[in-house]
Amino acid sequence: MLLTIALVAFVAYLLIGMPVLFALAGSSILALAFASDLPLMLVAQRMVAQIDSFTLLAVPLFVLAGTIMEQGGISERLVRFASCLVGHFRGGLAMACVLSSMIISGVSGASAADASAIGSILIPAMIARGYSAPFAASIQASAATMGPMIPPSNLAIIYAVIANVSIGKLFVGGIVPGLMICVSLIIAAHFYAIKLGHPVEPRATLKQTFTAMREASWALVAPVIILGGIVSGVFTATESGAIAIVYALIVSMFIYRELSVRALIQAFLSSALTTSMVMLVIAAAGVFSWILANENVPDMARRFLLGVSDNRYVILLLILVLMLAIGCVMEIVAAGIIMIPVLYPIANHFGFDPVYFAVLIMMTMAIGAVTPPVGVTLYVTLGIGQTSLSSVNRYIWPMVAILVTILFICALFPPLITFLPDLVFGADPASGPRR
C-alpha cells in the first residue's frame, strides 16, 4: 500500500505539472501519512541523511568553479581557440560548439552548465551567421551530453555516493565515450552544414591560432590539474573541486583580469541557486528511494527481469531502454537518485562490471537530459536560441539517435569503458569478470 500510494501520487503530481522536487517530496509525505505508522519526521531525517556526504560536497564546488570560469572570460577564450581549430571547415561554428563543450566539460561537470556557458556565446553567433535557431539549440544541447561523461562529472559523483563505486574510475571510464560523442557530433555538424548550406568561416592564420591557444592555455590546464590530481591520489574528487575554484579565481581575477567583485558575487549567487536546486532534488529523491528500498523494489525488479529473460544482455538492453524512457519525462538528477539504488543491485546480480554499468547508466541519463519532452538541457538551449520545442524535432531526434548508437556501441564493447580505468587504477578482482 505504501509503495502504491507513493508511485500513484508521484505520477499524478508530474501529470498536473508539479515540479519534480515537490512531486518527490509530496508523494513520499502522502504515502507515509496514509499508509504507514512511521512519523513524518522521517522525511526530514532521510532528506538530511541523503545529502550528508563529504563526497557530495564536490557538486557545489564544481558548479561554482564552472560559473567563475564563465564569468571570468575563460569560456570565451576556449570558444575562440576551438573556432581557430575547426572554424574554417563548413559548419565550423557548430563544430567549435561541440569541441568547446568537450573542453569545458573538464571543469564544470554538468551538462546544463556547459550548455549555458558555451551556448550563450555560440548560439547567437551561429544564428547571426545564418544557422537556424532550432539547429543551433539542438547541436549545443547534444554536445552538452559530454558534461556528465568527460571528468569531472557531477552525475558520476552522485552515482559513486549511492552505489559505493570509485569516483576516480567513473571519471576515467567516461573519457572514451565522451570523445566518441565529440567526434560523432562534429561529423554530424559537417554533414548538416553541407545539406543546409551552412557558411564557411575564414581560416585562422597561424598567428591567430597560436594567440588563441596561448590565451586559452590557462583554461586548458584546468582539466589536467583536476583529473591528474585525482588519478595520482594527490587529492580526492571533493578536494579537486576546491582546487578548481582557487585555480579559476586566480586565472579569472589575476591573469585574465576579467572577473570583478560584482561578477564574483553574481557567480556565488548563481552557483548557490543551482546547487540549492540540485541538492533539494537529491534530498527529496532520497526519501522516495528509501521508500522503494524499504518496499523491496530492487528485489522485485530483479525477479521481474529474471521472469522476462535470464540472458544478461537482454536484461541490460531492457534497463537501458527503461532509463532512456525515464529520461524523456524526468529530470536527470531525480531519475538517477531514484533508479540507481534499484539498478545497481541488479547489475551486481548479473555480474556486470560496476564501472561499465555506471557509465552506461550515466550516458542514458545524459541523453535523457536532451530528449523531449522534459530535456532540461534542451530547454536551456531553447531559451538561449529563443526557439520552441516543436521546431527542434527535425534536428534533435537524429542527434539523439547518434547518441543512442554510441551508447549501444559502448554496451556491446565493454573495453571502451573499462580499459582506461583498469590501465590507470588496475583491475579490481572483486568487480567480477569483464563480460
C-alpha positions in Angstrom: 0.0 0.0 0.0 2.8 2.4 0.9 4.5 1.8 -2.5 1.3 2.1 -4.4 0.3 5.4 -2.9 3.9 6.8 -3.4 4.0 5.8 -7.1 0.5 6.8 -8.0 0.9 10.2 -6.2 4.2 10.8 -7.9 2.9 10.1 -11.4 -0.2 12.2 -10.7 1.8 15.1 -9.5 4.0 15.0 -12.6 1.0 14.9 -14.9 -0.5 18.0 -13.4 2.8 19.8 -13.9 4.2 19.9 -10.4 8.0 20.4 -10.3 9.8 17.2 -9.7 11.2 18.3 -6.4 7.7 18.8 -4.9 6.3 15.7 -6.7 9.0 13.6 -5.0 8.6 15.1 -1.5 4.8 15.4 -1.7 4.3 11.8 -2.8 6.6 10.5 -0.1 4.8 12.5 2.6 1.4 11.4 1.4 2.4 7.7 1.4 3.9 7.9 4.8 0.9 9.8 6.2 -1.8 7.4 4.9 -0.1 4.0 4.6 2.5 3.9 7.4 2.8 4.3 11.2 6.2 5.9 10.8 6.4 9.5 12.0 6.6 12.2 9.3 9.8 13.4 11.0 11.4 10.5 9.0 11.0 12.7 5.8 13.3 15.4 7.2 15.7 12.8 8.6 16.1 11.0 5.3 16.5 14.2 3.4 19.3 15.3 5.7 20.9 11.9 5.6 20.8 11.8 1.8 22.9 14.9 1.4 25.1 14.5 4.5 28.1 13.3 2.5 31.6 14.7 2.1 31.8 13.4 -1.4 28.6 15.3 -2.5 30.3 18.5 -1.5 32.1 18.2 -4.8 28.9 19.1 -6.6 28.6 22.7 -5.5 32.3 23.1 -5.7 32.5 22.2 -9.4 29.3 24.2 -10.1 31.0 27.3 -8.6 34.2 26.6 -10.5 32.3 26.4 -13.8 30.4 29.6 -13.0 33.5 31.5 -12.2 35.1 30.4 -15.4 32.1 31.5 -17.3 32.0 34.9 -15.6 35.8 35.3 -15.9 36.2 35.1 -19.6 37.6 31.6 -19.6 34.7 30.1 -21.6 35.0 32.8 -24.2 38.7 32.1 -24.8 38.0 28.4 -25.1 35.4 29.1 -27.8 37.9 31.3 -29.6 40.5 28.6 -29.6 38.1 26.0 -30.8 36.9 28.3 -33.6 40.5 28.7 -34.7 41.0 24.9 -34.9 37.8 24.0 -36.8 36.1 27.2 -37.8 37.3 27.1 -41.4 35.5 23.8 -42.1 32.0 24.0 -43.5 29.8 24.3 -40.4 32.8 25.3 -38.4 30.9 27.2 -35.8 28.8 24.2 -35.0 32.0 22.1 -34.8 33.5 24.7 -32.5 30.4 24.4 -30.3 31.0 20.7 -29.9 34.7 21.0 -29.3 34.3 23.8 -26.8 31.7 21.8 -24.9 34.1 18.9 -24.7 36.9 21.1 -23.3 34.7 23.0 -20.8 33.2 19.7 -19.6 36.5 19.0 -18.0 35.8 21.8 -15.5 32.1 22.2 -14.9 30.9 18.6 -14.8 27.3 19.4 -15.6 25.5 19.4 -18.9 23.2 22.3 -18.1 26.2 24.5 -17.1 28.1 23.6 -20.2 25.1 24.4 -22.4 24.7 27.8 -20.7 28.4 28.7 -20.8 29.1 27.8 -24.4 25.6 28.3 -25.8 25.3 31.9 -24.6 28.4 32.6 -26.8 28.0 30.4 -29.8 24.2 30.0 -30.3 23.7 33.8 -31.0 26.9 33.7 -33.1 25.6 30.8 -35.2 22.2 32.4 -35.7 23.9 35.6 -36.8 25.9 33.7 -39.4 22.8 32.1 -40.9 22.4 28.9 -38.9 18.7 28.3 -37.9 18.0 28.7 -34.2 16.5 25.2 -33.9 19.7 23.6 -35.3 21.9 25.8 -33.1 19.9 24.9 -30.0 19.9 21.2 -30.9 23.7 20.9 -31.6 24.5 22.7 -28.4 22.2 20.6 -26.3 23.5 17.4 -27.8 27.1 18.5 -27.2 26.3 19.2 -23.6 25.8 15.4 -23.0 29.6 15.3 -22.7 29.2 17.1 -19.4 28.3 14.0 -17.4 30.9 11.9 -19.3 34.1 14.0 -19.5 35.5 14.2 -16.0 34.8 15.7 -13.6 31.2 14.7 -13.7 28.6 15.7 -11.1 26.5 12.7 -12.1 29.4 10.4 -11.5 29.8 11.8 -8.1 26.2 11.2 -7.2 26.3 7.6 -8.6 29.5 6.9 -6.7 28.0 8.1 -3.4 24.8 5.9 -3.9 26.4 2.8 -5.3 29.8 3.0 -3.4 31.8 2.9 -6.7 35.2 4.6 -7.1 34.8 8.2 -8.3 38.2 8.1 -10.0 37.3 5.1 -12.0 34.0 6.6 -13.1 35.7 9.8 -14.1 38.3 7.9 -16.2 35.7 5.5 -17.6 33.7 8.3 -19.1 36.6 9.7 -21.2 36.4 7.4 -24.2 32.5 7.6 -24.6 32.8 11.4 -24.2 35.4 11.5 -27.0 33.2 9.3 -29.2 30.3 11.7 -28.7 32.5 14.6 -29.6 33.8 13.1 -32.8 30.3 11.9 -33.9 28.7 15.2 -33.4 31.5 17.0 -35.2 30.9 14.7 -38.2 27.1 15.2 -37.9 27.6 19.0 -37.8 29.7 18.9 -41.0 27.1 16.8 -42.9 24.3 19.1 -41.7 26.4 22.0 -42.9 26.7 20.5 -46.4 23.0 19.7 -46.5 21.7 23.0 -45.2 24.4 25.2 -46.8 25.9 26.5 -43.6 28.7 29.0 -44.1 32.5 28.5 -44.0 34.4 30.8 -41.7 37.7 32.4 -42.7 40.7 30.2 -41.9 42.6 31.5 -38.9 46.2 32.4 -39.5 48.9 30.5 -37.7 49.5 33.6 -35.6 45.8 33.9 -34.7 45.7 30.2 -33.7 48.9 30.5 -31.6 47.5 33.6 -29.9 44.2 31.9 -29.2 46.0 28.8 -27.8 48.2 31.0 -25.6 45.2 32.9 -24.2 43.3 29.6 -23.6 46.2 27.7 -22.2 45.4 28.5 -18.6 41.9 27.2 -19.1 43.2 24.1 -20.9 45.4 23.2 -18.0 42.5 23.1 -15.5 41.1 19.7 -16.5 44.6 18.3 -16.5 45.1 19.5 -12.9 41.7 18.2 -11.7 41.9 14.8 -13.3 45.6 14.4 -12.8 45.4 15.1 -9.1 42.5 12.6 -8.6 44.2 9.9 -10.6 47.6 10.3 -8.9 45.9 10.3 -5.5 47.2 13.8 -4.6 43.7 14.9 -3.7 40.1 13.5 -3.6 37.3 14.5 -6.0 35.9 16.8 -3.4 39.2 18.4 -2.8 39.7 18.8 -6.5 36.6 20.9 -6.6 38.0 23.3 -4.1 41.3 23.4 -6.1 39.3 24.1 -9.3 37.7 27.1 -7.6 41.0 28.5 -6.4 42.5 28.0 -9.8 39.5 29.6 -11.6 39.7 32.6 -9.2 43.5 33.1 -9.8 43.1 32.8 -13.6 40.0 35.0 -13.8 41.0 37.7 -11.4 44.8 38.0 -11.7 45.7 36.6 -15.1 42.8 37.5 -17.4 41.6 40.2 -15.0 38.0 40.0 -16.2 36.3 38.9 -13.0 35.2 41.9 -11.0 34.0 41.8 -7.4 30.4 42.3 -8.6 30.8 39.5 -11.1 32.2 37.3 -8.4 29.2 38.0 -6.2 26.9 37.2 -9.1 28.8 33.9 -9.6 28.3 32.9 -6.0 24.6 33.7 -6.2 24.1 31.8 -9.5 26.0 28.8 -8.2 24.1 28.9 -4.9 20.8 28.8 -6.8 21.9 25.9 -9.0 23.3 24.0 -6.1 20.2 24.5 -4.0 18.0 23.1 -6.7 20.2 20.1 -7.3 20.7 19.3 -3.6 17.0 19.7 -2.8 16.1 17.3 -5.6 18.7 14.9 -4.3 17.3 15.2 -0.7 13.7 14.7 -1.8 14.6 11.8 -4.1 16.4 10.2 -1.2 13.1 9.9 0.7 11.4 8.4 -2.3 14.2 6.0 -3.0 14.2 5.0 0.7 10.5 4.0 0.3 11.4 2.0 -2.8 14.2 0.2 -1.0 12.1 -0.4 2.1 9.4 -2.0 0.0 12.0 -4.3 -1.7 11.5 -2.7 -5.1 15.1 -3.7 -6.2 14.4 -7.3 -5.4 11.0 -7.1 -7.1 12.6 -5.5 -10.2 15.3 -8.3 -10.3 12.7 -11.0 -10.1 10.6 -9.3 -12.8 13.6 -9.1 -15.1 14.5 -12.7 -14.5 11.0 -13.6 -15.4 11.4 -11.9 -18.7 14.8 -13.4 -19.5 17.8 -14.9 -17.9 20.2 -13.6 -20.6 22.3 -10.8 -19.0 22.5 -8.8 -22.3 18.7 -8.9 -22.7 18.4 -7.6 -19.2 21.0 -4.8 -19.9 19.1 -3.8 -23.0 15.8 -3.6 -21.1 17.5 -1.5 -18.4 19.0 0.9 -20.9 15.6 1.3 -22.8 13.9 1.9 -19.4 16.4 4.6 -18.4 16.1 6.3 -21.8 12.3 6.3 -21.4 12.5 7.7 -17.9 15.0 10.3 -19.1 12.4 11.6 -21.6 10.0 12.5 -18.8 12.0 13.1 -15.6 14.8 15.4 -14.6 18.2 13.7 -14.8 19.3 14.0 -11.1 16.0 12.9 -9.7 15.9 10.0 -12.2 19.4 8.9 -11.1 18.8 9.0 -7.4 15.5 7.1 -7.7 16.8 4.4 -10.1 20.4 3.9 -9.1 19.5 2.1 -5.8 17.2 -0.1 -7.8 19.5 -0.9 -10.7 23.0 -1.4 -9.2 22.0 -4.5 -7.2 20.6 -5.9 -10.4 24.0 -5.2 -12.1 25.8 -6.9 -9.3 23.5 -9.9 -9.5 24.2 -10.3 -13.2 28.0 -9.8 -12.8 28.4 -6.6 -14.7 31.5 -4.6 -14.1 30.4 -1.7 -11.8 32.2 1.0 -13.7 31.0 -0.3 -17.1 27.4 -0.4 -15.8 27.6 3.0 -14.1 29.0 4.7 -17.2 26.2 3.2 -19.4 23.6 4.5 -16.9 25.2 7.9 -16.8 25.1 8.0 -20.6 21.4 7.1 -20.7 20.6 9.9 -18.2 22.7 12.4 -20.1 20.9 11.5 -23.3 17.6 11.9 -21.4 18.5 15.4 -20.4 18.3 16.5 -24.1 15.4 14.4 -25.2 11.9 15.9 -25.4 9.6 16.5 -23.8 11.4 17.1 -20.4 15.0 17.5 -21.5 16.3 20.1 -19.0 19.5 20.8 -21.0 17.5 21.2 -24.2 15.3 23.8 -22.5 18.4 25.8 -21.6 19.5 26.0 -25.2 15.9 26.7 -26.4 15.9 29.7 -24.1 19.2 31.0 -25.4 18.2 30.5 -29.0 14.7 31.8 -28.4 13.1 29.0 -30.3 10.4 26.4 -29.5 10.4 22.7 -28.6 8.3 21.8 -31.7 10.8 23.5 -34.0 13.8 21.4 -33.0 12.3 18.0 -33.6 13.8 17.6 -37.1 17.3 18.2 -35.7 17.3 16.9 -32.1 15.9 13.4 -32.8 18.6 12.5 -35.4 21.2 13.7 -32.9 19.6 11.7 -30.1 19.8 8.7 -32.5 23.6 9.3 -32.8 23.9 9.4 -29.1 21.9 6.3 -28.6 24.0 4.5 -31.2 27.2 5.4 -29.3 25.5 4.2 -26.1 24.8 0.7 -27.6 28.3 0.5 -29.1 29.8 1.1 -25.7 27.4 -1.5 -24.3 28.5 -4.1 -26.9 32.2 -3.4 -26.4 32.8 -3.0 -22.6 36.6 -2.3 -23.0 35.7 1.1 -24.5 34.7 1.9 -20.9 36.8 -0.3 -18.7 40.2 -0.2 -20.5 41.3 3.2 -19.2 40.2 2.7 -15.6 41.9 -0.7 -15.5 45.0 0.8 -17.0 45.2 3.7 -14.6 43.9 2.2 -11.4 44.4 -1.5 -12.1 41.7 -4.2 -12.5 39.5 -4.8 -9.4 39.3 -8.6 -8.8 36.2 -8.0 -6.7 34.3 -6.5 -9.5 34.0 -9.8 -11.4 34.8 -10.7 -15.0 34.6 -8.2 -17.8 31.8 -9.8 -19.8 
